[in-house]
Amino acid sequence: MDAFFTSVEQRDNPALRGKPIAVGGSGRRGVIAAASYEARKYGVKSAMPGAKAAQLCPHLIFVPHRFDAYREVSNQIREVFSEYTDIIEPLSLDEAFLDVTENKKDLKSAINIANQIRRKIQERTQLTASAGVSINKFLAKIASDVNKPDGITVILPDEVEPFLESLDIDRFFGVGKATSAKMKGMGIFTGADLKKYSLIQLAEKFGKFGRYIYYAVRGEDNRPVKANRIRKSISKETTYSTNLIDYDGVKDAISQLSIQLHASADKRNILGRTINLKLRFGDFETLTRSKTINHFTNEAQLVTQLCLELIEEVNIAERGVRLLGVGLSNLNTELKADYQLSFDFGTLDP
């Protein structure tokens, strides 16, 4: 979906249409959840502090989030998907992979399916969607971002190699700021530059991601589209209006988050073996730590205890804690899929 949260807000409130808006971010310490395309022209983007966004765009309109409304639209979109295939792997409320190798309408063109889905989404939600169509998940994901908003990009099999070789390294799915900076320091600015490095070299520099990107830049990605995508973690986090500067304050905050985590996990019958802690300090540096135990749990008191052990040596008073998060991973719900699907491309019918 195109600028999903803000597009829903502009659809439901005509006074916001054509104006730079941001969902969330209001208040001295708010963080932007989503920015409209009008706001993005000023450099406003998600995860940006609201104060910075207001500096970049003084006439930015802050809108409180309405997650119930976004979920309702997301369900409408999912219904459209399910008219074509049951092999749907959601990435978020507004994005998913679909495998249409075999589809319910017996259409031979993946391109036509994508365009039909986009039309139906617009008819039912009055919102626009963009699509990427290609031979695997890596390529489809990259393609989906090329012609936003309200566009479609197709990477045919014989176009894969030249497309990836000319692609800017920042456009590769999974390459964030830190990885991009490291790659550029190695002289890697495009896919062609990336292909000069061997599998061993990339694995040594980037670990598991290095091995993945070695094959991805060659157009190889054998990950199947996983229907019934398995949740791998669950967490709760809060940004505080003023920094927490003493251990007792952090302890109380972790305890409250652990109680919320327990309630959410228990409702879903989720247990985990790894307890995760996230701290963001006043200077925005983020620290993550985790501890794995030998049994599954979601018990609030134990989660609190283990999180406190993880921060025993952290000097809270000097830095102040802006954000805290607690979570569980290595969940009892995780399953492994050992199948692989191929993808038949199809052509665009007149």
C-alpha positions as CSV (number, residue, x, y, z in Angstrom):
1,M,0.0,0.0,0.0
2,D,1.1,3.6,-0.7
3,A,1.8,5.6,2.5
4,F,-0.8,3.4,4.1
5,F,-1.6,5.0,7.5
6,T,-1.6,8.6,6.2
7,S,-3.6,7.6,3.1
8,V,-6.3,6.2,5.3
9,E,-6.4,9.4,7.3
10,Q,-6.6,11.5,4.1
11,R,-9.3,9.3,2.7
12,D,-11.4,9.6,5.9
13,N,-10.8,13.3,6.4
14,P,-11.0,15.3,3.1
15,A,-9.5,18.4,4.8
16,L,-6.2,16.5,5.0
17,R,-6.0,15.7,1.3
18,G,-3.0,17.2,-0.5
19,K,-1.4,18.3,2.7
20,P,1.7,17.1,4.5
21,I,0.6,15.0,7.4
22,A,2.2,12.6,9.8
23,V,0.6,9.9,11.9
24,G,2.0,10.1,15.4
25,G,5.0,12.2,16.4
26,S,3.1,14.9,18.2
27,G,4.4,16.1,21.6
28,R,8.0,16.9,22.6
29,R,9.2,13.3,22.4
30,G,6.8,11.8,19.8
31,V,8.1,9.7,16.9
32,I,6.6,9.6,13.4
33,A,4.8,6.3,12.5
34,A,4.1,7.3,8.9
35,A,4.4,10.3,6.6
36,S,2.3,11.3,3.6
37,Y,4.0,11.8,0.2
38,E,3.4,15.5,0.6
39,A,5.4,15.4,3.9
40,R,8.1,13.2,2.4
41,K,9.0,15.9,0.0
42,Y,10.4,17.8,2.9
43,G,12.4,14.9,4.2
44,V,9.9,13.7,6.8
45,K,9.9,9.9,7.2
46,S,8.8,7.2,9.6
47,A,10.8,6.7,12.9
48,M,11.9,10.3,12.8
49,P,11.4,12.4,16.0
50,G,8.3,14.6,15.6
51,A,10.4,17.7,16.7
52,K,12.8,17.2,13.8
53,A,9.9,16.6,11.3
54,A,8.3,19.9,12.4
55,Q,11.6,21.7,11.7
56,L,11.8,20.2,8.2
57,C,8.2,20.9,7.5
58,P,6.8,23.7,9.7
59,H,3.3,23.3,8.3
60,L,3.2,19.5,9.0
61,I,-0.1,18.3,10.4
62,F,0.2,15.7,13.1
63,V,-2.6,13.1,13.3
64,P,-3.1,10.6,16.1
65,H,-3.0,7.0,15.0
66,R,-6.2,4.8,14.5
67,F,-4.9,1.3,14.4
68,D,-8.4,-0.2,14.4
69,A,-9.1,1.7,11.2
70,Y,-5.9,0.5,9.6
71,R,-6.6,-3.1,10.6
72,E,-10.1,-2.9,9.1
73,V,-8.6,-1.8,5.8
74,S,-5.9,-4.4,6.0
75,N,-8.5,-7.1,6.3
76,Q,-10.3,-5.8,3.2
77,I,-7.0,-6.0,1.3
78,R,-6.3,-9.5,2.6
79,E,-9.8,-10.5,1.3
80,V,-8.8,-9.4,-2.2
81,F,-5.6,-11.4,-2.0
82,S,-7.4,-14.5,-0.9
83,E,-9.6,-14.3,-4.1
84,Y,-6.5,-15.2,-6.1
85,T,-4.4,-17.4,-3.8
86,D,-4.1,-18.9,-0.3
87,I,-0.3,-18.6,-0.4
88,I,-0.1,-15.2,1.3
89,E,2.8,-14.1,3.5
90,P,2.0,-10.9,5.3
91,L,4.9,-8.6,6.2
92,S,2.8,-6.0,7.9
93,L,-0.7,-4.5,7.8
94,D,-0.1,-3.1,4.4
95,E,2.3,-5.4,2.6
96,A,2.5,-9.1,1.7
97,F,4.1,-11.6,-0.6
98,L,1.7,-13.7,-2.8
99,D,2.6,-16.8,-4.8
100,V,0.3,-17.1,-7.8
101,T,2.1,-20.0,-9.5
102,E,-1.3,-21.7,-9.2
103,N,-4.1,-19.3,-8.6
104,K,-7.8,-19.6,-8.0
105,K,-8.8,-17.9,-11.2
106,D,-6.5,-20.0,-13.3
107,L,-4.9,-16.9,-14.9
108,K,-1.7,-17.4,-16.7
109,S,-0.2,-14.0,-16.2
110,A,1.2,-12.9,-12.8
111,I,1.2,-9.3,-14.2
112,N,-2.5,-9.4,-14.9
113,I,-3.2,-10.8,-11.4
114,A,-1.2,-7.9,-9.9
115,N,-3.1,-5.3,-11.9
116,Q,-6.5,-6.9,-11.0
117,I,-5.6,-6.9,-7.3
118,R,-4.6,-3.2,-7.5
119,R,-7.8,-2.3,-9.2
120,K,-9.9,-4.2,-6.7
121,I,-8.1,-2.7,-3.7
122,Q,-8.8,0.8,-5.1
123,E,-12.4,0.0,-5.8
124,R,-13.1,-1.4,-2.3
125,T,-10.9,0.9,-0.2
126,Q,-10.4,4.1,-2.3
127,L,-6.7,3.6,-1.7
128,T,-3.8,2.9,-4.1
129,A,-1.4,0.0,-4.0
130,S,1.9,-0.6,-5.8
131,A,3.1,-4.0,-6.9
132,G,6.3,-5.8,-7.8
133,V,6.2,-8.9,-10.0
134,S,9.2,-11.2,-10.5
135,I,10.6,-14.7,-10.1
136,N,11.3,-14.6,-6.4
137,K,10.7,-12.7,-3.2
138,F,13.8,-10.6,-3.2
139,L,13.2,-9.3,-6.7
140,A,9.4,-8.7,-6.1
141,K,10.1,-6.7,-3.0
142,I,12.6,-4.4,-4.8
143,A,10.2,-4.1,-7.7
144,S,7.3,-3.1,-5.5
145,D,9.2,0.1,-4.4
146,V,10.3,1.3,-7.9
147,N,7.1,2.9,-9.2
148,K,5.4,4.1,-6.0
149,P,2.8,5.4,-5.7
150,D,0.1,3.6,-7.6
151,G,2.5,1.7,-9.9
152,I,3.7,-1.7,-11.0
153,T,7.1,-2.9,-11.8
154,V,7.9,-6.2,-13.5
155,I,11.3,-7.8,-13.6
156,L,11.2,-10.5,-16.3
157,P,13.7,-13.4,-16.1
158,D,15.9,-12.0,-18.8
159,E,15.9,-8.6,-17.2
160,V,17.1,-9.8,-13.8
161,E,20.9,-9.6,-14.3
162,P,21.0,-6.1,-15.9
163,F,18.5,-4.7,-13.5
164,L,20.4,-5.9,-10.4
165,E,23.8,-4.8,-11.8
166,S,22.6,-1.2,-12.3
167,L,20.7,-1.0,-9.0
168,D,22.0,1.4,-6.4
169,I,23.1,-0.6,-3.3
170,D,20.8,1.4,-1.1
171,R,17.8,0.0,-3.0
172,F,18.7,-3.6,-2.2
173,F,16.2,-5.0,0.3
174,G,17.9,-5.5,3.7
175,V,20.7,-3.0,3.2
176,G,20.2,-0.4,6.0
177,K,22.3,2.7,6.8
178,A,25.1,0.9,8.6
179,T,25.5,-1.9,6.0
180,S,25.3,0.7,3.2
181,A,28.1,2.8,4.8
182,K,30.2,-0.3,5.2
183,M,29.7,-1.4,1.6
184,K,30.4,2.0,0.2
185,G,33.7,2.0,2.2
186,M,34.5,-1.2,0.3
187,G,33.7,0.5,-3.1
188,I,30.3,-1.1,-3.4
189,F,27.9,1.4,-4.9
190,T,25.9,-0.8,-7.3
191,G,25.0,-4.4,-7.8
192,A,27.8,-4.7,-10.4
193,D,30.3,-3.6,-7.7
194,L,28.8,-6.1,-5.3
195,K,29.2,-9.0,-7.7
196,K,33.0,-8.4,-7.7
197,Y,33.2,-9.8,-4.2
198,S,33.3,-13.5,-3.5
199,L,31.0,-15.5,-1.3
200,I,33.7,-15.9,1.3
201,Q,34.6,-12.2,1.3
202,L,31.0,-11.1,1.8
203,A,30.3,-13.8,4.5
204,E,33.4,-12.6,6.4
205,K,32.3,-9.0,6.2
206,F,28.6,-9.4,6.7
207,G,28.0,-12.8,8.2
208,K,24.7,-14.5,7.2
209,F,23.5,-11.4,5.4
210,G,26.7,-11.5,3.3
211,R,25.9,-15.0,2.1
212,Y,22.3,-14.0,1.3
213,I,23.2,-10.9,-0.6
214,Y,25.8,-12.8,-2.6
215,Y,23.1,-15.0,-4.1
216,A,20.4,-12.2,-4.2
217,V,22.5,-9.9,-6.4
218,R,22.7,-12.9,-8.9
219,G,18.9,-13.1,-8.8
220,E,18.8,-16.2,-6.7
221,D,16.4,-16.4,-3.7
222,N,14.8,-19.8,-3.0
223,R,12.8,-18.8,0.0
224,P,9.2,-19.9,-0.4
225,V,6.2,-17.6,0.2
226,K,5.1,-18.9,3.6
227,A,1.3,-19.0,4.1
228,N,0.4,-18.8,7.8
229,R,3.6,-16.9,8.5
230,I,4.9,-17.8,11.9
231,R,5.4,-15.1,14.6
232,K,9.0,-15.1,15.7
233,S,8.8,-12.6,18.5
234,I,6.4,-10.6,20.6
235,S,7.3,-7.4,22.5
236,K,6.0,-4.3,24.3
237,E,7.8,-0.9,24.3
238,T,7.2,2.6,25.5
239,T,8.8,6.0,24.8
240,Y,8.7,8.2,28.0
241,S,7.9,11.9,28.2
242,T,10.9,12.5,30.3
243,N,14.1,10.3,30.5
244,L,14.2,7.7,33.3
245,I,17.3,8.5,35.2
246,D,17.3,6.2,38.2
247,Y,17.4,2.4,38.6
248,D,14.1,2.2,40.5
249,G,12.3,4.1,37.8
250,V,13.6,1.7,35.1
251,K,12.8,-1.3,37.3
252,D,9.1,-0.1,37.7
253,A,8.9,0.6,34.0
254,I,10.3,-2.9,33.1
255,S,7.8,-4.5,35.5
256,Q,4.9,-2.7,33.9
257,L,6.0,-3.7,30.4
258,S,6.5,-7.3,31.5
259,I,2.9,-7.3,32.8
260,Q,1.7,-6.0,29.4
261,L,3.8,-8.5,27.6
262,H,2.4,-11.4,29.7
263,A,-1.2,-10.3,29.0
264,S,-0.6,-10.1,25.2
265,A,1.4,-13.3,25.0
266,D,-1.0,-15.3,27.2
267,K,-4.0,-14.2,25.1
268,R,-2.2,-15.8,22.1
269,N,-0.9,-18.8,24.0
270,I,2.7,-17.6,23.3
271,L,5.7,-18.6,25.3
272,G,9.4,-17.9,24.7
273,R,12.8,-19.1,25.7
274,T,14.7,-15.9,24.9
275,I,14.0,-12.7,26.9
276,N,14.9,-9.5,25.0
277,L,15.5,-6.0,26.4
278,K,15.7,-2.8,24.4
279,L,16.9,0.5,25.8
280,R,17.2,3.8,23.9
281,F,19.1,6.5,25.7
282,G,18.6,10.2,25.7
283,D,21.2,10.6,22.9
284,F,19.2,8.1,20.8
285,E,21.8,5.4,21.0
286,T,20.0,2.0,21.3
287,L,21.2,-1.0,23.3
288,T,19.7,-4.5,22.9
289,R,20.4,-7.4,25.1
290,S,18.9,-10.9,25.5
291,K,19.1,-14.0,27.7
292,T,18.0,-17.5,26.7
293,I,16.7,-19.9,29.4
294,N,16.1,-23.7,29.2
295,H,12.3,-23.5,29.3
296,F,9.4,-21.6,27.8
297,T,7.8,-18.7,29.7
298,N,5.8,-15.5,29.5
299,E,5.6,-15.0,33.3
300,A,5.9,-11.3,34.1
301,Q,8.0,-11.7,37.3
302,L,10.6,-13.8,35.6
303,V,10.8,-11.6,32.5
304,T,11.3,-8.6,34.9
305,Q,14.0,-10.4,36.8
306,L,16.0,-11.4,33.8
307,C,15.7,-7.9,32.2
308,L,17.1,-6.4,35.4
309,E,20.0,-8.8,35.3
310,L,20.7,-7.6,31.7
311,I,21.1,-4.0,32.8
312,E,23.1,-4.5,36.0
313,E,26.2,-2.8,34.5
314,V,24.4,-0.1,32.5
315,N,24.9,3.4,33.9
316,I,21.4,4.8,33.7
317,A,21.9,8.0,35.6
318,E,24.5,9.4,33.3
319,R,22.6,8.8,30.1
320,G,18.9,8.6,30.9
321,V,16.6,6.1,29.3
322,R,14.2,7.5,26.6
323,L,12.6,4.2,25.5
324,L,12.3,0.7,27.0
325,G,11.1,-2.5,25.4
326,V,10.8,-6.0,26.6
327,G,10.1,-9.1,24.5
328,L,10.1,-12.8,23.9
329,S,11.6,-14.8,21.0
330,N,12.5,-18.4,20.4
331,L,8.7,-19.0,20.7
332,N,6.7,-22.1,21.1
333,T,4.8,-21.2,18.0
334,E,7.8,-21.4,15.6
335,L,7.7,-24.0,12.9
336,K,10.0,-24.9,10.1
337,A,8.9,-25.2,6.5
338,D,11.0,-27.5,4.3
339,Y,9.2,-27.0,1.1
340,Q,10.0,-24.8,-1.9
341,L,7.8,-23.4,-4.5
342,S,8.6,-22.4,-8.1
343,F,7.1,-19.4,-9.9
344,D,5.6,-19.4,-13.4
345,F,5.7,-16.0,-14.8
346,G,3.1,-15.5,-17.4
347,T,2.9,-12.5,-19.8
348,L,0.7,-9.5,-20.1
349,D,-2.4,-10.2,-22.1
350,P,-3.6,-7.4,-24.3
